[in-house]
Each structure stands twice: as structure tokens, then as C-alpha cells.
Amino acid sequence: MSFSEDFLWGGAIAANQAEGAYLEDGKGLSIADLLLGGDVKTPRTFCSKILRDRFYPSHMGIDFYHRYKEDIKLFAEMGFKCFRTSINWARIFPNGDEQEPNEAGLAFYDSLFDECRKYGIEPLVTLCHYEIPWEITKKYGGFYSRETIDLYVKYAKTCFKRYKDKVKYWITFNEINAGTIDKGRYNGVGLVEDEDLQRIEPIYKSDMIDIPQKRWEALHNEFVASARAVIEGHKINSDFIIGCMICHITWYPLTCDPLDELAAQKKDLMFNDFCGDVQVNGIYNPVGLAELKKEGINLSYITEEDKKILKAGKVDMYTFSYYMSNCISVDKDAEKIKGNLQGGVKNPYLKVSDWGWQIDPQGLKWTLLKIASRYPNIPLMIVENGFGAVDAVTKDGKIHDQYRIDYLKEHISAMKEAVEEGAPLIGYTSWGCIDLVSLGTGEFHKRYGFIYVDRHDDGSGNFSRMKKDSFYWYKKVISTNGENLE
């Protein structure tokens, strides 16, 4: 058999996209709570104040906060070995800088992890999944301030101590490499410039002001915060396995033109591997630093003390998301296509989803083998992979999502091939194992789950859960340890 007997099959969600209860039991606002919805053609909008009579998808999410026991029971029925979720920082420290944590928030996650343990499900917990407390963004400028490093480490230590006997697997920051691009200035590092803070009407999130120097400095502070959290976590429980999490978008040269190849190489380094090198190897890639200097970034913010911390706080595992691949070309007239966090050049050999994401199962194999070769002494885990689509409910209450099954089947097959060729993969958690709010568009219309949730973009729906065809398919996959994909 390709996969180890203790392979961690499961699914993944994020607190801000599922929990709801956005101000319940003492929770403060997070950056996710300020985002309104959009769609495939319209970017999400942001305003620094909650506006009346506007629909904020994260405020109720799928009501996981009140229905988690029902949902975890369904996950257990599928046979989950692992469940990836996040702790919403603003539930624990509502403003981010309180002296004492919010006990109600801590107690909620106690109960959530206990429920997982009841069914033999291993929690995989992300400490910061695009859920920075809003007050940290307003008061400190997000991770641009070095004070935020200390606030994050205090939060991480609070969680590590509280759940040290309930959670073994941790992730410090979700898709930390979002901070390498302008789209990551808000979700990734919590940066909002004063001009955008003072606006009274919503603006497209894609139009928010980006200052690259500040964004790269903020990303560096996240690296330091992550490394310090790893160091403290290992002191609290030496059995903790603490990982990074990279949004891996695989880049191919469109043609065999050497300039296309060089462009793809640079893109792969600066988007995918730059952050992985810091967190896994504990050092900045010198080619990456040279590129930043070329782009006009002053690197004086990287101190000698920081370098020591990065070296001492290397992660124990490499986790990543994979949904698609893109091509890149120096030809400015090459046809463009949309995608996760970043668009690219259209690959003529690939099909696309309704949201313009290119479907490339072999790209997952390529990615696994590349990462395994680049970081040969660390286990890998795929913590997001899934297919966003429109699901129709039949008159008799069925959801026939063969398109999702086909996508996952092909990707798990490619994953299996990579394992057989040496990739040290220890787990797989399909993204959005239950329908939730789409990060990119803020839609419920774009569904990922094995479980359908009756919730819609106009705010209607009774939150009831229904099993899709893929529910039964994934149950079979897990029960056969990935051997039966039919």
C-alpha cells in the first residue's frame, strides 16, 4: 500500500470562514469581520467600520460555533483521522493586547478539541488563519510593528499551554507567503494604510493601498513570530509537531523560450520557496534577497538577533495548499487566466473550473516531488486541496457532485504516485470538508464540502446539513487508505 497505516486523512476549515458567532462570548473583531462578499467577477470590499444593512458572510459563517458537535460527528462518520481548523485569535484576546485571555474563548476550543478526541480525530490547529484581531491592525499596524511579534507569541504560548495535552499538530501562520504579494497586505500581514482606514464607504479590497517596503517588513516580523512560537512550543511540549503553511501555486514556463523558463524559476522562488526556505532552513535565500534589493527593498530590518531566532525556530513539518498550477511567460500578449491569490497565463493543456482555476492533478505530483527534494529531512502534509463548484440539490434532497469526486480522485492518484516515488507525505486534509465562506469571493455559492450547508449569499438558509455523493466516496477512500478511489 502506498500510504502509511497511520496516514492522516481528513478535512480542513478556518474559524473565520465557518464559526460565525462573530461577537459572541467576548470575541473581538478580526480582520475577516470587516470584509463584505463579492463574486467571480466582483472583488470583495472592505470598510473600517461595520455598516448596517450590509451582509458580512463571516458574521454567521455556517454557524459551526454552535453546530460543531453535529459536524464532527459527520466527520467521524466519514472516518476522519485528522481535522484541520484554526483558533480565532480574537476569541482568545479580543483586542490582541489584553493582559489576560478570554476564558469563554479558551473553553470553546477545549470543547471542540475534546469532541475531536472523542472520535479519535487528531486536531491540526492553525494559530493565525487570516484572523488577526482588528484592534492590532488599527493600533499597531498589523505585523508591521515589532510589538505585534510579542502579542502573537503571548497568544501562541497561551494556546500551547492550554491545549498541550489535546493538540499535537500545529501551524503557525496560514499561507504565510501571501505576504509576498500585494493581495496579502490585509489578510496576510494585517496592513491597512491611514487613507483606507479613514474611508467611510467600502472599497474593493484589491484597490487598497500597498507599500511593498512595509509589507516585506511585516512578513519578516511574521517569520520571527513563527520562529519564536516554535521555540516556546517545544519548551511546553517536546512532542509538538509545528509546521509552516505555504500557498503553493505551481508555475510552469509557457514555452521552452529560456526567458520563460527564467521567469518561471524566479516566480517559483519568490512566491513558493522564499518563505519555505526561511521557515524550514532558518535562513533567507540569497537569490531571493538579491531580488528584493533589485526591487528597491531596504533589508536593514533583518537584524543579527533575528537571524539567530530564525535558525533556532525552524519548523518540524512543511504543510501546504494546492489547488492549481499556472503558466508564466515574458510574452505580454499571452492569454491570462484567474486563480487562487494570483492569476497567470493560460495553459492550453488544462481545463478550468467555473471560477477560472486551472485543474492540474499532475501538478500536485510535481509539487510534492519538488518540495521533497528541496527539503529532504522534513515530513510533508497537504492541508488544503479541493474543488469549488456550484452544487444543485435535487427534489429528493440529493447532491450529485461527481465533478468534485473526479477532481479529488485525480489529485489523490497523483499524490499516491508521488508517495511511491519518495515524497514523505504524512497527511491530507481536503479543503472545505463542509461548505463554508469562500475566502477569495466571500460566497457560499462556491462550495467545496462533502457536506452541504443550507446557507446562501442573500443571507437566507436554515444551516441544515446534507451529505453529498462525495461524502460516501471519501468515506470509502479513507476506509481503504486511499486504495479504492472509484
C-alpha positions as CSV (number, residue, x, y, z in Angstrom):
1,M,0.0,0.0,0.0
2,S,1.2,3.5,-0.8
3,F,0.1,5.3,2.2
4,S,1.3,4.5,5.7
5,E,-1.1,2.8,8.1
6,D,-1.2,6.0,10.3
7,F,-1.8,8.3,7.3
8,L,-3.8,11.4,8.5
9,W,-6.8,11.5,6.2
10,G,-9.2,14.3,7.0
11,G,-10.6,17.7,6.1
12,A,-9.9,21.4,6.8
13,I,-11.8,24.6,7.6
14,A,-10.9,28.0,9.0
15,A,-12.6,29.7,12.0
16,N,-13.4,32.9,10.2
17,Q,-15.0,31.0,7.3
18,A,-17.1,28.6,9.4
19,E,-17.6,29.5,13.0
20,G,-19.8,32.6,12.8
21,A,-20.8,34.0,16.3
22,Y,-18.5,36.9,15.4
23,L,-19.0,38.8,18.7
24,E,-20.3,36.1,20.9
25,D,-18.9,35.1,24.3
26,G,-16.5,38.0,24.4
27,K,-14.9,37.6,20.9
28,G,-13.5,40.8,19.4
29,L,-13.5,41.8,15.7
30,S,-11.0,40.2,13.4
31,I,-9.8,41.5,10.1
32,A,-12.1,38.9,8.4
33,D,-15.2,40.5,10.0
34,L,-14.7,43.8,8.1
35,L,-14.9,42.1,4.7
36,L,-18.1,42.0,2.6
37,G,-18.8,39.5,-0.1
38,G,-18.1,39.5,-3.8
39,D,-18.4,37.0,-6.6
40,V,-16.4,35.6,-9.5
41,K,-16.5,39.0,-11.3
42,T,-16.5,41.3,-8.3
43,P,-13.7,41.7,-5.7
44,R,-14.6,41.6,-2.0
45,T,-15.0,45.1,-0.4
46,F,-13.6,46.5,2.8
47,C,-14.6,49.3,5.2
48,S,-13.0,50.0,8.5
49,K,-16.4,50.2,10.2
50,I,-19.3,47.7,10.3
51,L,-22.0,49.1,8.1
52,R,-25.7,48.5,8.8
53,D,-27.8,46.7,6.3
54,R,-24.7,45.0,4.6
55,F,-24.2,41.3,4.5
56,Y,-20.9,40.1,6.1
57,P,-20.5,36.4,5.4
58,S,-18.2,35.7,8.3
59,H,-20.5,37.1,10.9
60,M,-22.6,33.9,10.9
61,G,-20.5,31.7,8.7
62,I,-22.1,28.2,8.7
63,D,-22.7,28.5,12.5
64,F,-20.0,26.0,13.2
65,Y,-19.6,27.6,16.6
66,H,-23.0,26.2,17.7
67,R,-23.1,23.1,15.5
68,Y,-19.5,21.7,15.8
69,K,-20.7,18.6,17.6
70,E,-23.1,17.7,14.8
71,D,-20.4,18.4,12.2
72,I,-17.6,16.5,13.9
73,K,-19.9,13.5,14.2
74,L,-20.3,13.7,10.5
75,F,-16.6,13.9,10.0
76,A,-16.2,10.8,12.2
77,E,-18.7,9.0,10.1
78,M,-16.5,9.7,7.1
79,G,-13.6,8.2,9.0
80,F,-11.5,11.3,9.6
81,K,-8.2,10.7,11.2
82,C,-7.4,14.4,11.3
83,F,-9.3,17.6,11.3
84,R,-7.6,20.9,10.5
85,T,-9.2,24.0,12.0
86,S,-7.9,27.3,13.3
87,I,-8.2,29.2,16.6
88,N,-9.6,32.7,16.1
89,W,-7.1,34.9,17.8
90,A,-9.8,37.5,18.7
91,R,-11.7,34.8,20.7
92,I,-8.7,34.4,23.0
93,F,-7.5,38.0,23.1
94,P,-10.4,40.1,21.7
95,N,-8.2,43.2,21.1
96,G,-5.0,41.3,20.8
97,D,-3.2,43.0,23.6
98,E,-5.2,42.2,26.8
99,Q,-3.3,41.1,29.9
100,E,-5.5,38.0,30.4
101,P,-7.1,35.8,27.8
102,N,-10.9,35.4,27.4
103,E,-11.8,32.3,29.3
104,A,-15.0,31.7,27.2
105,G,-13.0,31.6,24.0
106,L,-10.5,29.2,25.5
107,A,-13.3,27.0,26.8
108,F,-14.9,26.8,23.4
109,Y,-11.8,25.3,21.8
110,D,-11.4,23.0,24.8
111,S,-14.8,21.6,24.0
112,L,-14.1,21.5,20.2
113,F,-10.8,19.5,20.7
114,D,-12.4,17.2,23.2
115,E,-15.1,16.4,20.7
116,C,-12.5,15.5,18.1
117,R,-10.7,13.3,20.6
118,K,-13.9,11.5,21.4
119,Y,-14.0,10.2,17.9
120,G,-10.2,9.5,17.7
121,I,-9.7,12.5,15.4
122,E,-6.4,14.3,15.6
123,P,-6.8,18.1,15.7
124,L,-4.4,20.1,13.4
125,V,-4.6,23.7,14.6
126,T,-3.6,26.8,12.8
127,L,-2.9,29.7,15.1
128,C,-3.4,32.5,12.6
129,H,-5.5,31.8,9.6
130,Y,-6.2,35.3,8.2
131,E,-7.7,36.1,11.7
132,I,-5.6,38.9,13.1
133,P,-7.6,40.9,15.7
134,W,-8.8,44.1,14.1
135,E,-7.5,46.3,17.0
136,I,-4.0,45.0,16.3
137,T,-4.4,46.3,12.7
138,K,-5.7,49.6,13.9
139,K,-3.5,50.2,16.9
140,Y,-0.2,48.6,15.8
141,G,-0.3,48.5,12.0
142,G,-0.6,44.7,12.0
143,F,2.7,42.8,11.8
144,Y,4.5,45.9,10.5
145,S,5.0,46.7,14.2
146,R,7.5,44.5,16.1
147,E,5.2,44.8,19.1
148,T,2.8,42.5,17.3
149,I,5.5,39.8,17.4
150,D,5.3,39.8,21.2
151,L,1.5,39.8,21.2
152,Y,1.4,36.8,18.8
153,V,4.0,34.9,20.9
154,K,1.9,35.5,24.0
155,Y,-1.2,34.3,22.2
156,A,0.7,31.2,20.9
157,K,2.0,30.3,24.3
158,T,-1.5,30.7,25.8
159,C,-2.8,28.2,23.3
160,F,0.1,25.8,23.6
161,K,-0.2,25.7,27.4
162,R,-4.0,25.3,27.4
163,Y,-4.1,22.6,24.8
164,K,-0.8,20.8,25.3
165,D,-2.4,17.5,26.0
166,K,-5.1,17.8,23.3
167,V,-3.3,19.1,20.2
168,K,-0.1,17.7,18.8
169,Y,0.0,19.2,15.3
170,W,0.2,23.0,14.9
171,I,0.6,25.5,12.1
172,T,1.9,29.0,13.0
173,F,0.5,31.0,10.0
174,N,-1.8,30.0,7.2
175,E,-0.4,30.7,3.7
176,I,2.4,32.9,5.1
177,N,3.6,33.6,1.6
178,A,0.5,35.7,0.9
179,G,2.7,38.5,2.3
180,T,5.0,38.3,-0.7
181,I,2.3,39.9,-2.9
182,D,0.1,43.0,-2.7
183,K,-3.1,40.9,-2.3
184,G,-1.7,39.6,1.0
185,R,-1.2,43.0,2.6
186,Y,-4.5,42.8,4.5
187,N,-5.3,39.1,5.1
188,G,-1.7,38.0,5.4
189,V,0.1,40.7,7.5
190,G,-2.8,42.9,8.7
191,L,-1.7,46.1,7.0
192,V,-4.2,49.0,6.3
193,E,-2.9,52.4,5.4
194,D,-4.4,55.5,7.1
195,E,-6.1,56.7,3.9
196,D,-8.0,53.4,3.7
197,L,-8.8,53.4,7.4
198,Q,-10.4,56.7,7.1
199,R,-12.8,55.8,4.3
200,I,-16.5,55.8,5.1
201,E,-17.6,53.8,2.1
202,P,-16.5,50.3,1.1
203,I,-13.6,49.9,-1.4
204,Y,-12.5,46.9,-3.3
205,K,-10.0,45.0,-1.2
206,S,-7.9,44.8,-4.4
207,D,-7.7,48.6,-4.5
208,M,-6.3,49.0,-1.0
209,I,-3.0,50.9,-0.8
210,D,0.1,48.6,-0.8
211,I,3.5,49.8,0.2
212,P,5.9,46.9,-0.6
213,Q,8.6,48.0,1.9
214,K,6.2,47.9,4.8
215,R,4.7,44.6,3.6
216,W,8.0,42.8,3.4
217,E,9.0,44.1,6.8
218,A,5.7,42.9,8.2
219,L,6.3,39.5,6.6
220,H,9.7,39.3,8.2
221,N,8.1,40.0,11.6
222,E,5.8,37.1,11.0
223,F,8.8,34.9,10.3
224,V,10.3,36.0,13.6
225,A,7.0,35.5,15.4
226,S,6.7,32.0,13.9
227,A,10.2,31.0,14.9
228,R,9.7,32.3,18.5
229,A,6.4,30.4,18.7
230,V,8.2,27.2,17.6
231,I,10.9,27.7,20.2
232,E,8.3,28.3,23.0
233,G,6.0,25.5,21.8
234,H,8.8,22.9,22.1
235,K,9.5,24.1,25.6
236,I,5.9,23.5,26.6
237,N,5.6,20.1,24.9
238,S,8.6,18.5,23.2
239,D,6.2,16.2,21.3
240,F,4.6,19.1,19.5
241,I,4.9,19.0,15.7
242,I,4.8,22.6,14.5
243,G,4.7,23.4,10.8
244,C,4.7,26.2,8.3
245,M,1.9,26.5,5.7
246,I,2.6,27.7,2.1
247,C,0.1,28.5,-0.6
248,H,1.8,26.6,-3.3
249,I,0.9,27.7,-6.8
250,T,3.0,25.7,-9.2
251,W,4.4,27.7,-12.1
252,Y,5.4,26.3,-15.5
253,P,7.1,28.2,-18.3
254,L,4.6,28.6,-21.1
255,T,7.2,27.8,-23.8
256,C,10.8,26.5,-24.0
257,D,12.0,30.0,-24.5
258,P,14.8,30.4,-21.9
259,L,13.3,33.7,-20.9
260,D,10.0,31.9,-20.0
261,E,12.0,29.3,-18.0
262,L,13.9,32.0,-16.1
263,A,10.7,33.9,-15.4
264,A,9.0,30.7,-14.0
265,Q,12.1,29.9,-11.9
266,K,12.0,33.4,-10.3
267,K,8.3,33.2,-9.7
268,D,8.6,29.8,-8.1
269,L,11.3,31.1,-5.8
270,M,9.8,34.4,-4.8
271,F,6.2,33.1,-4.3
272,N,6.6,29.5,-3.2
273,D,10.1,28.9,-1.8
274,F,11.2,32.2,-0.3
275,C,9.1,31.6,2.8
276,G,9.7,27.9,3.0
277,D,13.4,28.4,3.0
278,V,13.2,30.8,6.0
279,Q,10.9,28.6,8.0
280,V,12.3,25.2,7.1
281,N,16.0,26.0,6.8
282,G,16.1,29.0,9.1
283,I,17.8,31.3,6.6
284,Y,16.9,33.7,3.9
285,N,17.6,32.5,0.3
286,P,20.4,34.8,-1.0
287,V,19.0,34.8,-4.5
288,G,15.6,35.9,-3.1
289,L,17.3,38.7,-1.1
290,A,19.1,39.9,-4.2
291,E,15.8,40.1,-6.0
292,L,14.3,42.2,-3.2
293,K,17.2,44.6,-3.3
294,K,16.7,44.8,-7.1
295,E,13.1,45.8,-6.4
296,G,14.2,48.5,-4.1
297,I,13.5,46.9,-0.7
298,N,15.8,48.1,2.1
299,L,16.7,44.9,4.0
300,S,18.1,46.7,7.1
301,Y,15.1,45.4,9.1
302,I,16.7,41.9,9.2
303,T,18.8,42.0,12.4
304,E,21.5,39.7,13.5
305,E,19.4,38.7,16.5
306,D,16.5,37.9,14.1
307,K,18.8,35.6,12.1
308,K,19.6,33.6,15.3
309,I,15.9,33.3,16.2
310,L,15.0,32.1,12.7
311,K,17.7,29.5,12.8
312,A,16.6,28.3,16.3
313,G,12.9,28.2,15.4
314,K,12.8,26.0,12.4
315,V,9.5,24.2,11.8
316,D,9.0,20.4,12.2
317,M,6.9,19.9,9.1
318,Y,6.1,21.5,5.8
319,T,2.4,21.9,5.1
320,F,0.9,23.5,2.0
321,S,-2.2,24.2,0.0
322,Y,-2.5,23.1,-3.7
323,Y,-5.4,23.8,-6.0
324,M,-4.0,24.6,-9.4
325,S,-1.0,25.5,-11.5
326,N,-0.3,28.5,-13.7
327,C,1.9,29.3,-16.6
328,I,4.2,32.3,-16.9
329,S,5.6,34.0,-20.0
330,V,7.5,37.1,-21.0
331,D,5.0,37.4,-23.8
332,K,2.8,40.3,-22.7
333,D,0.1,39.2,-25.1
334,A,-0.2,35.7,-23.8
335,E,-3.8,34.8,-22.7
336,K,-4.4,35.4,-19.0
337,I,-6.4,33.4,-16.5
338,K,-7.7,33.8,-12.9
339,G,-6.6,31.8,-9.9
340,N,-6.0,31.3,-6.2
341,L,-4.4,34.5,-4.9
342,Q,-2.7,35.0,-8.3
343,G,-3.7,34.7,-11.8
344,G,-1.3,33.6,-14.6
345,V,-1.0,32.7,-18.2
346,K,-3.5,30.1,-19.6
347,N,-2.1,26.5,-20.0
348,P,-3.6,25.1,-23.3
349,Y,-3.4,21.6,-21.9
350,L,-5.6,22.1,-18.9
351,K,-9.3,22.5,-18.1
352,V,-10.6,25.2,-15.8
353,S,-13.2,25.4,-13.1
354,D,-16.2,27.8,-13.1
355,W,-14.0,30.3,-11.2
356,G,-11.2,30.1,-13.8
357,W,-8.8,27.9,-11.7
358,Q,-6.8,25.5,-13.9
359,I,-7.2,21.8,-12.9
360,D,-3.8,20.1,-12.8
361,P,-3.5,16.8,-10.8
362,Q,-0.1,16.1,-12.1
363,G,1.0,19.5,-10.9
364,L,0.4,18.1,-7.4
365,K,2.7,15.3,-8.0
366,W,5.3,17.7,-9.4
367,T,4.9,19.9,-6.4
368,L,5.3,17.1,-3.9
369,L,8.4,15.8,-5.5
370,K,9.9,19.3,-5.8
371,I,9.3,20.1,-2.1
372,A,10.6,16.7,-1.0
373,S,13.8,17.3,-3.0
374,R,14.2,20.8,-1.7
375,Y,13.5,19.9,2.0
376,P,14.6,16.3,2.2
377,N,14.6,15.9,6.0
378,I,11.1,17.1,6.9
379,P,7.6,15.4,6.6
380,L,5.0,17.0,4.3
381,M,1.3,17.4,4.6
382,I,-1.3,18.7,2.1
383,V,-3.6,20.7,4.3
384,E,-5.8,22.3,1.5
385,N,-6.9,20.8,-1.7
386,G,-10.4,20.9,-3.1
387,F,-12.8,21.9,-5.8
388,G,-15.1,24.9,-5.6
389,A,-18.3,24.5,-7.6
390,V,-22.0,25.2,-7.7
391,D,-24.0,22.3,-6.2
392,A,-27.6,21.7,-7.0
393,V,-30.0,20.0,-4.6
394,T,-32.4,17.6,-6.3
395,K,-36.1,17.4,-5.5
396,D,-35.4,14.4,-3.3
397,G,-32.7,16.2,-1.4
398,K,-29.6,14.7,-3.1
399,I,-26.4,16.4,-4.2
400,H,-24.7,14.6,-7.1
401,D,-21.2,16.2,-7.2
402,Q,-19.4,13.8,-9.4
403,Y,-17.2,16.7,-10.7
404,R,-15.8,17.1,-7.2
405,I,-15.2,13.3,-6.9
406,D,-13.4,13.4,-10.2
407,Y,-11.2,16.3,-9.2
408,L,-10.2,14.7,-5.8
409,K,-9.8,11.2,-7.3
410,E,-7.3,12.5,-9.8
411,H,-5.4,14.5,-7.2
412,I,-5.2,11.7,-4.7
413,S,-4.0,9.4,-7.5
414,A,-1.2,11.9,-8.3
415,M,-0.4,12.1,-4.6
416,K,-0.2,8.4,-4.4
417,E,2.3,8.3,-7.3
418,A,4.4,10.9,-5.5
419,V,4.5,8.9,-2.3
420,E,5.6,5.8,-4.2
421,E,8.4,7.9,-5.7
422,G,9.6,9.0,-2.3
423,A,7.6,12.0,-1.1
424,P,7.4,11.8,2.7
425,L,3.7,12.7,2.9
426,I,2.0,12.1,6.3
427,G,-1.4,13.5,5.8
428,Y,-4.1,15.0,3.5
429,T,-6.9,17.3,4.6
430,S,-9.3,18.3,1.8
431,W,-10.3,21.9,1.9
432,G,-13.8,22.9,3.0
433,C,-14.8,19.4,4.1
434,I,-18.1,21.1,4.9
435,D,-19.4,24.1,2.9
436,L,-18.2,27.4,4.2
437,V,-17.5,31.0,3.2
438,S,-15.1,31.3,0.2
439,L,-12.1,33.4,1.2
440,G,-11.5,34.8,-2.2
441,T,-15.0,35.9,-3.1
442,G,-16.9,35.7,0.2
443,E,-19.5,33.5,-1.4
444,F,-21.5,30.5,-0.2
445,H,-22.3,29.9,-3.8
446,K,-18.8,28.5,-4.4
447,R,-19.0,25.2,-2.5
448,Y,-16.2,22.8,-1.5
449,G,-17.7,20.4,1.0
450,F,-18.6,16.8,1.3
451,I,-21.4,18.2,3.4
452,Y,-23.9,20.7,2.0
453,V,-24.9,23.6,4.2
454,D,-28.2,25.4,3.6
455,R,-26.7,28.9,3.6
456,H,-26.8,31.4,0.7
457,D,-25.3,34.7,-0.4
458,D,-28.5,36.7,0.3
459,G,-28.3,35.6,4.0
460,S,-31.1,33.0,3.6
461,G,-30.9,29.4,4.7
462,N,-31.6,27.4,7.8
463,F,-28.0,26.0,8.2
464,S,-29.2,22.4,7.8
465,R,-26.6,19.8,6.7
466,M,-26.9,17.3,3.9
467,K,-24.5,14.6,2.8
468,K,-23.3,14.9,-0.9
469,D,-22.3,11.9,-3.0
470,S,-18.7,12.9,-2.3
471,F,-19.3,12.2,1.4
472,Y,-19.8,8.5,0.7
473,W,-17.0,8.4,-1.8
474,Y,-14.4,10.0,0.6
475,K,-15.6,7.6,3.4
476,K,-14.6,4.7,1.1
477,V,-11.3,6.3,0.2
478,I,-10.4,6.7,3.9
479,S,-11.6,3.2,4.9
480,T,-9.3,1.7,2.2
481,N,-6.4,4.0,3.0
482,G,-6.5,5.5,-0.5
483,E,-6.5,2.3,-2.4
484,N,-10.1,2.4,-3.6
485,L,-10.8,5.7,-5.5
486,E,-13.7,4.5,-7.5
